Amino acid sequence: MFSRPWCFNEGAPSNYLQLVYDGVMSSSLQSNLEPLLIAVDAALQPGSVAVVRGQETVDIQTAPPDVHTDAWLLPAIDECLSAAGRKLAEIDGFAVTTGPGTFTGIRVGLATCLGLAAPRRLPVAGVLTLEALAAMGCADGSAWVAPCIDARRGQVYGALYHLEPGCMLPLEAAIEPTVADPDFFAEAVARLTPTPLLIGSGTRYFGAGKMRSEDTVENTVEVPDGFAIGTMSEPLAASTGRLVARGWTLEGPSGCHPPEPVYIRQADVRPARNPLLSGA
């Protein structure tokens, strides 16, 4: 985690993860701790972009179904700025989800924010998707929040946080972000609290009494009666931006993660098949 802005070094290679701290700070931040941020979530589907001023979501755009994030993201940022009546030159920094989520979406979101931030050396603050989901659940007053994301293969990315309204980064996890079978995750959560709020796309694997998510799978994991299953009240980019803005200081973002991918599960990488070597 870091407590100061990160940006490109002028002499650094083009690799977008070659980052260094630079003390340059926009004039608006020197007098205003309600930063104007572009917040991006491309790690989850559908992707979303928001322009956030402090705790106010000025405008938000959500990707249409079946649209590739890399083709949608930059035009969506332009449209979001236009709808908010703002220009890119007015932005104080970027907030971006770093994962877990779709591997391609994570990389696209990070590369886009870092590329836009580089010319003005603006800070790029990383937020875990699970943290942004937890903050969304915390806004409803829930103390124990268990964000969970559908990780495919019948598993979930999940974590458990004990939060208060107005929570700030870094969030302290009772269960660190992990990937697990839904029943194992539910058992781990139940050992720590009888009354958590489950929130996120991973809730499709769980059922609590008559409570089910809209796209529940056929064989759900039945959780104890004290569990609650919540719904996302807004696209994740809005929660991501407000979470970063809440901890903003004169030096920039505080308590955030570096703008680097957080996959949790390793990608399936298979060597290319060479028929000359395989004898085919």
Protein Blocks (a to p, Z undefined) as FASTA:
>chain_A
ZZbdcdddfkbcfblklccddfbdcfklmmoccdcdddddfkbccddddddehjacfbdc
dddehiafklmmmmmmmmmmmmnopafklpgbdcddebdcdfklmmmmmmmmmmmmmmno
pacddddfklmmmmmmmmnopabdcddddeejoiacdddddddehiacddddfbdcdddd
fklmmmmmmmmocbbcdedjklmmpcehjaccfklcfbdcdddfkbccdddfbdfklmmm
mmmmmmgcfkbpehiacddddekpacdddddddfklnoZZ
